[in-house]
């Protein structure tokens, strides 16, 4: 697959790293205005760094746009005359709808909207995707790409904002929970390195249990909560102080914010 990542910022480079690790391309173009800052990526095989978006589009079939929302319209206008029936447009741009992209490039393009997260760099992204009518013919292709970089789920476009909060912002939410658990471990006597390792791998184990078993979280909680035991004591204290309520309120606040972010 000849892939271009238009906008090699944090998310764009995370996608690029995932593609490189999984060997999921025949050529990979990375574009950035200050292209010298990522020139070392050309040390990887068949990776090309440029500040010229048109060059990347000419030499690629799959175009992954990972730019700030305010820049997308200008970039689409810059390259739209180069788009052919071979091109698949995949947008990771927060808040930009498929109809907005169609208003610039036309209705006769394969357009897929996606929302990966930065764990894509280690092949563990949860990526939600949707498409326009023509893009339905390329959804399987998009899923093949993102499934090599984690897990993908096709959803209706009206759920994409919510998916951004749960999956993309969610990385930060889980990081904060891991940090808090680490701080607790330090208070109980572990050093910082030990505490973080205990927290990270316990978190990974909890998620893996649910993935492999298909169980509801409460089923697994029941297995480690004995009557009058320390686990239920801790859980109840956390709930008394609003653990679940705070998480839900934070998720809703993020969702309300994302719906007020200006688009292109």
N, C-alpha and C positions, 0 to 999 in steps of 0.2 A: 504494500500500500504506500502510495506517495502522499505524505501528510505534511501539511503546513500548520504551524501554530502561530497565528497572527496575534502578537502581544505576549511576549515571553517574560511576563512578570512572575510573581510568586506562584499563582495557580498554573499559568502556562508552562513554567519550568517544571512544576510538579508533574504535569501531564507528560511533558517531554521525558523526564526521568523514568516514569513508568513505562513509556513506550520503548525506551532504550533497554531497560532491564528485561522487559518481556520480549524484546526483539520483534516488535509488532509493526515494522515499517520496512519499506525498501529504500525510501529516502525521507529525510525529515528536515524541513525548513523551520527555523526559528527567527521571527522578526521582532526587532526592538529598535526604538529610535536611537538609543545609545548602544548600538550593537557591539561596540568594543568591550562592554562590560561582561558579555557572555561569549566572547570569542573562543574561550577555552573549550566550549562545548563541541567545537569542530574536531576535537581530539577523538571523539567517538566516531565510529565508521558511518559514512553517508549522512552526516549531520552538517547542515549548512546554515550559517548565521548571516543575517542581512538586515539592513534597515529599510530595504525596498520591498514593500508589500506586494507590488505587482510582480516582481521576480518570483516571489514565493508562490503566488497564485498560478503563474504560468507553468510552473514546474511541479505542481501538485494536483491531486484529485480530491483529497479530503481536506477541507479548510476548517480548522478549529479556531474560532474567534474567542480570544480571552483578553479583552481590553476593558477599560473603564466604560461604563454606559455612555458617557458624554462624547466619547470618541468613536463609537461604533458607526454612526451614520456617515461621518466623513470618510472613514476607511472603506465602508461598503461602496460609497460613491466613487472612491478612488479606483476600485478594482472591478466594478460591476460590468464594465465593457469586456472584461476578459473571461467572464463566466460562461461556461458551456454546459452541455448536457452531461458531461462527465463529472462535474463538480458536485460535491455534497457539502453543504454548509452546516456546520455544527457550532451553535452559539452556546457559550458558557456564561454569557453576560447577564448579570443579575438584573431582573426587572424588565428586560426588553422582550416584548412579545413577538411571536411568529408573524403576526399581521404587520407589526412595525418593520420587521426585516423585509417582508414581502413588499411593503410600500416603497422600498428603495430598490430592491433587485428584481421585483416582479413576481408573479404567481407561479411562473413555470420553472422554479428551482427546487431542488431537493433541500428542504430546510428542516433541521432537527435542533431542538432546544434541549440542552442538557445542564444538569447541575451536579458536577462531581465535587469532591472535597480534597483537601491537600493530602490525605492518605493515599491518593492515587500514585504518589511518588514511590510508595512501597507496595503497590498492588493490592491495597485494601480499601479503596474508595467505595462508598455507597453512592451510586450515580443514578439520578432519575432523569428520564428522557421523555420527550413528546415530539410530535412532528406536524407539519402541514399535510395536506392530502397527498401531494406528490411524494413528500418525504416518507410516507408509509412504506414505499418500495425500498427504502434504504434503512429502515429501523433495524432490521436484522444485522446489517453491517455495523451500525452504531453499537448495537448490543455486543457484537463480537469484539469490537475494540474495547469497550468499557468492561466487559466481563474478563478480559485479560488483565485488567487493571483493578479488579475488585469484583463488585456485584452491581448489576443494573436492574432497574425496574421501570417499565413503561407506565406512565400515569397521564391523566388528563391535564391539559395545559393549565387549567384553573387551579390546580394543586401545586404548581411549580414554586410559587412564593413560599408556601408552607414547607415544601420539601427543602428549599434553600435554608430555612431556619433549622429544621430538624437535622439535616445532613451536613450542610456546609458550616453554618454557625455552630451546629452541634459538636463539631470537633473541639471548639473552644470550651463548650460547656463541660464535655467529658474531661478535658485537660484540667479544668479548674477543680473538678471532683477528685481527680487523681492527685493534684497538688494538695488539696485539703486532707486527703487520706494520708499523704506523705507527712504532712505537718503533725497529724495525730500520732503517726508512728514515731516521729522524732521525740514528741513529748513523752512517749512510752519508753524511750531509751535507745532507739536505733539511730545510727548516724544517717546523714542526709542521703548518701548513696544507697545504703541498705533500704532506707525508707521508701525511696522512689522505686527501687526494684520490686519491693514487696507490693507496692500499690499498682504498678504497671501490670505485673504478671497476674495479680489477682483479678484486676479488671479484665484482662484478656481471657482469663479462665472463665469468668462469669459469662462473657459474651459467647465464648466458644461452646459452653454448656447449652445455652439457649439455641444457638445455631444448629448444633448437632442433634439435640433432643427434640426440638420443636416445642418444648414446654413453655407455659406461661411463667414469667418470673416468680410469681407467688408459689408455684410448685417447687421450684428450687429453693426458695426461701424457707419453705416448710421443712425441707430436709436438714436445715442447719439451725433451726430454732427449736430448742427443747423447752418444756414447761419450766418456768422459773429460771431459765438459763441466761447467760451473759449476752447472747445474740439478740434475743427479744428485748432485753433491757436496753441495749444500745439503740435498736431500731425504734422503740417507743420514745426514747429520749429525743432522737432526731426528728420524729414526727411531731412531738410536742413543740419543738422549736421551728417547725414549718418546713422541713426538708422538701417533701413532695410539693407543697403549696408554693414554695419559693421557685422551684424548678419550673413548674407550670406557669407561674406568673412571668418568669423570665422569658420563656418560650413565646408566650402571648405578646409580651412587650416587644420582642424582636420582630414578630410577625407584623405588629402594628407599625413599627418603624419602617420595615422593608416596603410596606404599601404606600409610604409617603416619600420614598427616595425618588427624585426626579429621573425620568428616563430620557432617551434621546429625543 
